Amino acid sequence: MRPALKEKNTKMKSVKIEGTRRSGLGKKATRQLRSEEQVPAVIYGGNETIHFSAPLIAFRTLVYTPEFQIAEISIDGNNYRTIMKDLQFDVVTDVLNHVDFLELVEDRKVVTNLPLHFVGQPQGVKDGGRLELKMKSLHIRTYPKYLKENIMVNIDDLQLHGNIRVQDVKAENMEILNSPRIPVASVVTTRALRQEETVAVAGAAPAAAAAPAAGKAAPAAAGKAAAAPAKKK
């Protein structure tokens, strides 16, 4: 059996955001904030819901990345450890409009998406196939202390025409919420490999047809020889 992969015990990446608690929550106050390149945001899930704003630039390393990160938000001297839950962008300018954060409370499970990290070289690719990654992340439920940057998936044993499905992914201390039969990664036949298989099948067909034909010809020839009258001496 292949030994289990050991995941690196690295510290979770985090982004620090300095925010200011909002006093006005109406549309006029929100428009004013956005005109000053401030982004309205909210933190929920803890003891209280906190409305705040922060400069647009403060969110860039958190929003524009596929990585899963912790957002450590400081507001009026109070620190909140959170994860990003929702984003809103302007439909015209595509500028970030609003961000929702969930405060991490140690004894409460959280639901989020964790990226998949594929490692290894599939056997099916070595045999001429092409790797197709079907999913980039999984929807999971777990306690905050078990959150990590990604879920590692070993694809070394993935064969040609084979699949790794959600049910095959091992995520310790996590409940995976995706349907278990959905493929996560597959190895499919390439066009070149299909052509090789077609040529091989086409070459084998005449040979297979020739063998019975030869077998029929021999008895026929023998029959003709038997039917020929013997010459008189």
C-alpha positions in Angstrom: 0.0 0.0 0.0 1.1 3.5 -0.7 2.1 5.4 2.5 -0.3 8.2 3.5 0.8 11.7 2.6 1.9 13.8 5.5 0.4 17.2 5.4 2.6 20.1 6.3 1.8 21.5 9.7 2.1 25.2 8.7 0.4 28.2 10.2 -2.7 29.4 8.5 -2.2 32.4 6.3 -4.0 35.5 7.5 -4.7 39.0 6.4 -4.8 41.9 8.8 -7.5 44.6 8.2 -7.8 47.8 10.2 -11.4 48.9 10.2 -13.6 51.7 11.6 -17.0 51.0 13.2 -19.9 52.5 11.3 -22.4 54.8 12.9 -24.6 55.5 9.9 -26.1 52.5 8.1 -28.4 54.1 5.6 -27.9 54.4 1.8 -26.6 57.9 2.0 -23.9 57.0 4.5 -23.0 53.9 2.4 -22.7 56.0 -0.8 -20.5 58.5 1.0 -18.2 55.7 2.2 -17.8 54.2 -1.3 -17.1 57.7 -2.7 -14.1 57.8 -0.3 -12.9 54.3 -1.5 -14.1 52.7 1.7 -15.8 49.3 1.7 -18.8 48.7 4.0 -18.5 45.3 5.8 -20.1 43.3 8.6 -19.0 40.7 11.1 -21.5 38.3 12.4 -21.6 34.9 14.2 -20.1 36.2 17.5 -21.7 37.9 20.5 -22.7 40.9 18.4 -23.1 42.0 14.8 -20.5 44.6 13.9 -20.8 47.0 11.0 -17.6 48.6 9.9 -15.7 49.9 6.9 -12.1 49.7 5.7 -10.1 51.0 2.7 -10.7 49.2 -0.5 -7.0 48.4 -0.8 -7.1 46.5 2.6 -9.3 43.7 1.0 -7.2 43.1 -2.1 -5.0 40.3 -0.8 -8.0 38.6 0.7 -10.5 38.9 -2.2 -8.3 38.5 -5.3 -6.8 35.1 -4.5 -7.9 31.5 -4.7 -6.2 30.8 -1.3 -8.2 30.3 1.9 -7.1 32.8 4.5 -8.1 34.0 7.9 -9.1 37.7 8.2 -7.8 39.2 11.4 -9.9 42.4 11.8 -9.1 45.2 14.2 -11.8 47.7 15.1 -11.5 50.3 17.7 -8.9 48.3 19.6 -10.9 45.0 19.5 -9.6 42.1 17.4 -11.8 39.6 15.6 -10.7 36.4 13.9 -12.9 35.8 10.9 -13.4 34.1 7.6 -14.9 35.8 4.5 -18.4 34.5 3.7 -19.8 36.7 1.0 -18.8 39.4 -1.5 -20.7 42.0 -3.5 -19.4 43.9 -6.5 -20.8 46.8 -8.4 -22.6 45.5 -11.5 -21.3 48.3 -13.7 -17.8 49.1 -12.4 -17.0 45.6 -10.8 -15.6 47.4 -7.8 -15.9 45.7 -4.4 -19.1 46.9 -2.7 -19.6 44.9 0.4 -18.0 42.1 2.4 -19.5 39.7 5.0 -17.3 38.0 7.6 -18.1 35.2 10.0 -16.4 35.4 13.4 -14.7 32.2 14.4 -15.9 30.9 17.8 -13.9 27.8 18.9 -16.9 25.8 20.1 -19.1 26.5 17.0 -18.7 24.7 13.7 -18.3 26.7 10.6 -19.3 26.0 7.0 -16.9 27.2 4.2 -15.1 26.2 1.0 -11.6 24.8 1.2 -9.4 24.6 -1.9 -8.2 21.3 -3.2 -4.4 20.7 -3.6 -3.6 17.9 -6.0 -0.3 16.1 -5.6 1.4 13.3 -7.6 1.5 12.2 -11.2 -1.4 10.0 -12.3 -0.6 6.6 -13.8 -3.2 7.3 -16.5 -1.3 10.3 -17.7 1.9 8.2 -17.9 -0.1 5.8 -20.1 -1.1 8.6 -22.5 -4.2 10.1 -20.9 -5.0 13.7 -20.0 -5.8 14.9 -16.4 -9.0 16.8 -16.0 -9.6 18.6 -12.6 -13.4 18.7 -12.1 -13.5 20.6 -8.8 -11.3 23.4 -7.2 -12.7 23.3 -3.7 -15.0 21.3 -1.4 -17.8 22.5 0.9 -17.0 21.5 4.4 -18.2 21.8 8.0 -15.7 21.8 10.9 -14.5 23.5 14.1 -12.3 26.6 13.6 -9.2 24.8 15.1 -9.3 22.3 12.2 -9.4 24.9 9.4 -6.5 24.7 7.0 -5.3 26.3 3.8 -6.3 23.4 1.5 -7.3 19.7 1.4 -4.6 17.5 -0.1 -5.6 14.9 -2.7 -3.1 12.3 -3.9 -3.7 11.4 -7.6 -0.7 9.0 -8.2 -3.0 6.0 -8.6 -5.5 7.6 -10.9 -5.8 5.3 -13.9 -6.8 6.0 -17.5 -10.6 6.4 -17.7 -10.6 6.5 -13.9 -12.1 9.0 -11.4 -11.4 10.3 -7.9 -14.8 11.2 -6.4 -15.7 13.3 -3.4 -16.2 10.1 -1.4 -12.5 9.2 -2.0 -11.2 12.4 -0.5 -9.9 12.2 3.1 -10.4 15.3 5.2 -9.7 14.5 8.8 -12.0 16.2 11.4 -14.1 17.6 8.6 -17.6 16.8 7.2 -17.6 17.1 3.4 -21.0 18.5 2.3 -20.7 17.9 -1.4 -22.5 14.9 -3.0 -20.2 11.9 -2.6 -20.4 10.6 -6.2 -19.3 13.8 -7.9 -15.9 13.4 -9.7 -13.1 15.5 -8.3 -10.4 14.5 -10.9 -10.4 12.2 -14.0 -8.0 10.9 -16.6 -9.5 10.8 -20.0 -8.3 9.5 -23.4 -6.5 12.1 -25.6 -7.2 12.4 -29.4 -3.8 10.9 -30.2 -4.4 7.9 -27.9 -7.9 7.4 -29.6 -6.2 7.4 -33.0 -3.7 4.9 -31.9 -6.4 2.6 -30.6 -8.4 3.0 -33.8 -5.4 2.1 -35.9 -4.6 -0.9 -33.8 -8.2 -2.2 -34.0 -8.3 -1.5 -37.8 -5.0 -3.4 -38.3 -6.2 -6.4 -36.2 -9.5 -6.7 -38.2 -8.0 -7.8 -41.6 -5.7 -10.3 -39.9 -8.6 -11.8 -38.0 -10.6 -12.0 -41.2 -7.8 -13.6 -43.1 -7.4 -16.5 -40.8 -10.9 -18.0 -41.4 -10.6 -17.3 -45.1 -7.4 -19.3 -45.3 -9.0 -22.1 -43.3 -11.9 -22.3 -45.8 -9.6 -22.3 -48.8 -7.6 -25.3 -47.7 -10.6 -27.7 -47.5 -11.9 -26.4 -50.8 -8.6 -27.1 -52.5 -8.6 -30.6 -50.9 -12.1 -31.2 -52.2 -11.2 -30.3 -55.7 -8.2 -32.6 -55.6 -10.4 -35.5 -54.4 -13.0 -34.8 -57.1 -10.4 -34.9 -60.0 -10.5 -38.3 -61.8 -7.4 -40.4 -61.6 -5.5 -40.7 -64.9 -5.4 -44.1 -66.6 -2.0 -45.7 -67.1 
